[in-house]
Amino acid sequence: MRVPRFKACIPLVFFLVSFRFMSSKADDAAFKLTADNIDMTLASNELVFINFYAEWCRFSNLLAPIFEEASKK
């Protein structure tokens, strides 16, 4: 059974762009996780929301500004 493309990218929407909440730093916002910073980010925060993002995914592009705004709150 083949999964439609839009359904296949829905899980990606929720995991590529990273947001950190409930941290003591005032400048916390969305940023990209890399192999260099993922361990430190996960270890130094009580709660980390990881959103995987795909440039080609329509839903990723639609939701990116919403996640960016939420990361500032």
Beta strands, then each sheet from edge to edge (+ up, - down):
strand 1: 15-21
strand 2: 47-52
sheet 1: 1+ 2-
end
